[in-house]
Amino acid sequence: MNDAVIPLSRYPTNRLRLACRSCSRKGQYAKEDLIKRVGPDESLVILRLRIAAALGCELAKATLAGRSLLGAAQCGAYYPRLR
């Protein structure tokens, strides 16, 4: 499943799980609550970066702000259930 083009509303379960390859952070969120906060059409790519940035990930913050450089370290947040 390519999460680059999938909106939050199409996430396959009611609990959205997020983990990071770069640090030990992981968590789960109620899809219904996230839809109320960001809307059903929020891209899963942007959503994972927004959540990671809110939790303090400097790499996610840089990416969202357009400061990420090609070849530089990237935020490691991902959806384990979308492998």
GROMACS elastic network, one bead per residue, 0.5 to 0.9 nm:
[ bonds ]
;  ai    aj funct       b0    kb
    1     6     6  0.84054   500
    1    82     6  0.59623   500
    1    83     6  0.70519   500
    2     5     6  0.64913   500
    2     6     6  0.69077   500
    2    82     6  0.79354   500
    2    83     6  0.89729   500
    3     6     6  0.50506   500
    3     7     6  0.79091   500
    3    11     6  0.89145   500
    3    43     6  0.75970   500
    3    44     6  0.56357   500
    3    45     6  0.61903   500
    3    79     6  0.85736   500
    3    82     6  0.75581   500
    4     7     6  0.84936   500
    4    43     6  0.67822   500
    4    44     6  0.65064   500
    4    45     6  0.54484   500
    4    46     6  0.84755   500
    5    43     6  0.64452   500
    5    44     6  0.75163   500
    5    45     6  0.79949   500
    6     9     6  0.81448   500
    6    10     6  0.64593   500
    6    11     6  0.75367   500
    6    41     6  0.83429   500
    6    42     6  0.83952   500
    6    43     6  0.59025   500
    6    44     6  0.61040   500
    6    45     6  0.83230   500
    7    10     6  0.56712   500
    7    11     6  0.71873   500
    7    40     6  0.65575   500
    7    42     6  0.52935   500
    7    44     6  0.57897   500
    7    45     6  0.88546   500
    8    11     6  0.53901   500
    8    31     6  0.76329   500
    8    34     6  0.82271   500
    8    35     6  0.71361   500
    8    38     6  0.89944   500
    8    39     6  0.78890   500
    8    40     6  0.54320   500
    8    41     6  0.59467   500
    8    42     6  0.55650   500
    8    43     6  0.60989   500
    8    44     6  0.57011   500
    8    47     6  0.80218   500
    9    12     6  0.84730   500
    9    31     6  0.78558   500
    9    32     6  0.87532   500
    9    35     6  0.72431   500
    9    39     6  0.83093   500
    9    41     6  0.64678   500
    9    42     6  0.80446   500
   10    13     6  0.85315   500
   10    40     6  0.83325   500
   10    41     6  0.88538   500
   11    14     6  0.77667   500
   11    15     6  0.87902   500
   11    16     6  0.73737   500
   11    31     6  0.79589   500
   11    44     6  0.82365   500
   11    82     6  0.86653   500
   12    15     6  0.87048   500
   12    16     6  0.85068   500
   12    81     6  0.84586   500
   12    82     6  0.85500   500
   13    16     6  0.67187   500
   13    31     6  0.77574   500
   13    81     6  0.89041   500
   14    29     6  0.85040   500
   14    30     6  0.61074   500
   14    31     6  0.52250   500
   14    32     6  0.71732   500
   15    28     6  0.62499   500
   15    29     6  0.55503   500
   15    31     6  0.55395   500
   15    32     6  0.85065   500
   16    27     6  0.83822   500
   16    28     6  0.53663   500
   16    29     6  0.50753   500
   16    30     6  0.61547   500
   16    31     6  0.58157   500
   16    34     6  0.89298   500
   16    79     6  0.77109   500
   16    81     6  0.84265   500
   17    26     6  0.75849   500
   17    27     6  0.58815   500
   17    29     6  0.64791   500
   17    30     6  0.89297   500
   17    78     6  0.85198   500
   17    79     6  0.58722   500
   17    80     6  0.66386   500
   17    81     6  0.71039   500
   18    25     6  0.84024   500
   18    26     6  0.55394   500
   18    27     6  0.54294   500
   18    28     6  0.60215   500
   18    29     6  0.82326   500
   18    48     6  0.73960   500
   18    51     6  0.88763   500
   18    52     6  0.89850   500
   18    77     6  0.66607   500
   18    78     6  0.57151   500
   18    80     6  0.65285   500
   18    81     6  0.86155   500
   19    23     6  0.85818   500
   19    24     6  0.76865   500
   19    25     6  0.59795   500
   19    27     6  0.64672   500
   19    28     6  0.86400   500
   19    76     6  0.79778   500
   19    77     6  0.55057   500
   19    78     6  0.55537   500
   19    79     6  0.63727   500
   19    80     6  0.67313   500
   20    23     6  0.56412   500
   20    24     6  0.63922   500
   20    25     6  0.57564   500
   20    26     6  0.63059   500
   20    52     6  0.86286   500
   20    75     6  0.78319   500
   20    78     6  0.60327   500
   20    79     6  0.86305   500
   21    24     6  0.75238   500
   21    25     6  0.86067   500
   21    75     6  0.82613   500
   21    77     6  0.63608   500
   21    78     6  0.75846   500
   22    25     6  0.85210   500
   22    74     6  0.88370   500
   22    75     6  0.72655   500
   22    76     6  0.51377   500
   22    77     6  0.77225   500
   23    26     6  0.87156   500
   23    76     6  0.77452   500
   23    77     6  0.88870   500
   25    52     6  0.88817   500
   25    55     6  0.87859   500
   25    77     6  0.86268   500
   26    77     6  0.85566   500
   29    32     6  0.86477   500
   29    33     6  0.75424   500
   29    34     6  0.72299   500
   30    33     6  0.53381   500
   30    34     6  0.64408   500
   30    35     6  0.87561   500
   31    34     6  0.51246   500
   31    35     6  0.61319   500
   31    36     6  0.86838   500
   32    35     6  0.51471   500
   32    36     6  0.63847   500
   32    37     6  0.88448   500
   32    40     6  0.89526   500
   33    36     6  0.51446   500
   33    37     6  0.63998   500
   33    38     6  0.88220   500
   34    37     6  0.50058   500
   34    38     6  0.59868   500
   34    39     6  0.72543   500
   34    40     6  0.82128   500
   35    38     6  0.53953   500
   35    41     6  0.82603   500
   35    42     6  0.81621   500
   36    39     6  0.57344   500
   36    40     6  0.78060   500
   38    41     6  0.80732   500
   38    42     6  0.63850   500
   38    47     6  0.83392   500
   39    42     6  0.59337   500
   40    43     6  0.86727   500
   41    44     6  0.88875   500
   42    45     6  0.84881   500
   42    46     6  0.70848   500
   42    47     6  0.65353   500
   43    46     6  0.53539   500
   43    47     6  0.60794   500
   43    48     6  0.86687   500
   44    48     6  0.60685   500
   44    49     6  0.85980   500
   44    79     6  0.88245   500
   45    48     6  0.54481   500
   45    49     6  0.65114   500
   45    50     6  0.87713   500
   45    78     6  0.85699   500
   46    49     6  0.51665   500
   46    50     6  0.60858   500
   46    51     6  0.86413   500
   46    64     6  0.79673   500
   47    50     6  0.50040   500
   47    51     6  0.61244   500
   47    52     6  0.84854   500
   48    51     6  0.52112   500
   48    52     6  0.60595   500
   48    53     6  0.84772   500
   48    60     6  0.86042   500
   48    77     6  0.63608   500
   48    78     6  0.68832   500
   48    79     6  0.80445   500
   49    52     6  0.50437   500
   49    53     6  0.59181   500
   49    54     6  0.84408   500
   49    57     6  0.85768   500
   49    59     6  0.88464   500
   49    60     6  0.51908   500
   49    61     6  0.74778   500
   49    63     6  0.78125   500
   49    64     6  0.70581   500
   49    75     6  0.75615   500
   49    77     6  0.71843   500
   50    53     6  0.51118   500
   50    54     6  0.61030   500
   50    55     6  0.86504   500
   50    60     6  0.72462   500
   50    61     6  0.78126   500
   50    64     6  0.76501   500
   51    54     6  0.50997   500
   51    55     6  0.63346   500
   51    56     6  0.88647   500
   51    57     6  0.88673   500
   51    60     6  0.86678   500
   51    77     6  0.89296   500
   52    55     6  0.50904   500
   52    56     6  0.64849   500
   52    57     6  0.53992   500
   52    58     6  0.85424   500
   52    59     6  0.86895   500
   52    60     6  0.60635   500
   52    61     6  0.79975   500
   52    75     6  0.79865   500
   52    76     6  0.89802   500
   52    77     6  0.67480   500
   53    56     6  0.50699   500
   53    58     6  0.66019   500
   53    59     6  0.77570   500
   53    60     6  0.51058   500
   53    61     6  0.50479   500
   53    62     6  0.87083   500
   53    64     6  0.83386   500
   54    57     6  0.73054   500
   54    60     6  0.89015   500
   54    61     6  0.83413   500
   56    59     6  0.89091   500
   56    60     6  0.83281   500
   56    61     6  0.79752   500
   57    60     6  0.53781   500
   57    61     6  0.63669   500
   57    62     6  0.87868   500
   57    75     6  0.73326   500
   58    62     6  0.61278   500
   58    63     6  0.86038   500
   58    75     6  0.80910   500
   59    62     6  0.51363   500
   59    63     6  0.62266   500
   59    64     6  0.86943   500
   59    68     6  0.75043   500
   59    73     6  0.72889   500
   59    74     6  0.58623   500
   59    76     6  0.85138   500
   60    63     6  0.50712   500
   60    64     6  0.61651   500
   60    65     6  0.85336   500
   60    68     6  0.86047   500
   60    74     6  0.73979   500
   60    75     6  0.52231   500
   60    76     6  0.85260   500
   60    77     6  0.84722   500
   61    64     6  0.52210   500
   61    65     6  0.61450   500
   61    66     6  0.86413   500
   61    67     6  0.84411   500
   61    68     6  0.88691   500
   61    75     6  0.88293   500
   62    65     6  0.50596   500
   62    66     6  0.61300   500
   62    68     6  0.54130   500
   63    66     6  0.51055   500
   63    67     6  0.56909   500
   63    69     6  0.83773   500
   63    74     6  0.78342   500
   63    75     6  0.79413   500
   64    67     6  0.75772   500
   64    68     6  0.81225   500
   65    68     6  0.78367   500
   66    69     6  0.84557   500
   68    71     6  0.88912   500
   68    72     6  0.70613   500
   68    73     6  0.82162   500
   68    74     6  0.75660   500
   69    72     6  0.53050   500
   69    73     6  0.81027   500
   69    74     6  0.87025   500
   70    73     6  0.84723   500
   70    74     6  0.89395   500
   71    74     6  0.83335   500
   73    76     6  0.87731   500
   74    77     6  0.89854   500
   75    78     6  0.88375   500
   78    81     6  0.89634   500
   78    82     6  0.83283   500
   79    82     6  0.55125   500
   79    83     6  0.73666   500
   80    83     6  0.59222   500
